[in-house]
Amino acid sequence: MEDIGFIPKNVLSDIKKYWWLILIPVVSCIVSISLSKFILPEFYLYILDKKRCYQLINRSYRYLNY
């Protein structure tokens, strides 16, 4: 019962022991992006277009604030 909680000196050993848990979100993100690119290419292109639009809005907003 004493070892429940965050113990800073055990962080490296915990990472070495549970390294595969760190990979799960990274791999799932890569797989989902790849699947969306090949299965729904129109949706993928739509998202990329929206991203460009938001980047342009952020740039123009930044210039207006200076």
MOURJO-V733267 format. One record per residue. N is the residue number from 1. RES is the residue in one letter. SS is DSSP state (A for helix, B for strand, O for the rest). BURIAL is 1 if it has 24 or more other C-alpha atoms within 12 Angstrom, else 0. Layout:
BEGIN
n=[N | N]
res=[RES | RES]
ss=[SS | SS]
burial=[BURIAL | BURIAL]
END
This chain:
BEGIN
n=[1 | 2 | 3 | 4 | 5 | 6 | 7 | 8 | 9 | 10 | 11 | 12 | 13 | 14 | 15 | 16 | 17 | 18 | 19 | 20 | 21 | 22 | 23 | 24 | 25 | 26 | 27 | 28 | 29 | 30 | 31 | 32 | 33 | 34 | 35 | 36 | 37 | 38 | 39 | 40 | 41 | 42 | 43 | 44 | 45 | 46 | 47 | 48 | 49 | 50 | 51 | 52 | 53 | 54 | 55 | 56 | 57 | 58 | 59 | 60 | 61 | 62 | 63 | 64 | 65 | 66]
res=[M | E | D | I | G | F | I | P | K | N | V | L | S | D | I | K | K | Y | W | W | L | I | L | I | P | V | V | S | C | I | V | S | I | S | L | S | K | F | I | L | P | E | F | Y | L | Y | I | L | D | K | K | R | C | Y | Q | L | I | N | R | S | Y | R | Y | L | N | Y]
ss=[O | O | O | O | O | O | O | A | A | A | A | A | A | A | A | A | A | O | A | A | A | A | A | A | A | A | A | A | A | A | A | A | A | A | A | A | A | A | A | O | A | A | A | A | A | A | A | A | A | A | A | A | A | A | A | A | A | A | A | A | A | A | A | A | A | O]
burial=[0 | 0 | 0 | 0 | 0 | 0 | 0 | 0 | 0 | 0 | 0 | 0 | 0 | 0 | 0 | 0 | 0 | 0 | 0 | 0 | 0 | 0 | 0 | 0 | 0 | 0 | 0 | 0 | 0 | 0 | 0 | 0 | 0 | 0 | 0 | 0 | 0 | 0 | 0 | 0 | 0 | 0 | 0 | 0 | 0 | 0 | 0 | 0 | 0 | 0 | 0 | 0 | 0 | 0 | 0 | 0 | 0 | 0 | 0 | 0 | 0 | 0 | 0 | 0 | 0 | 0]
END
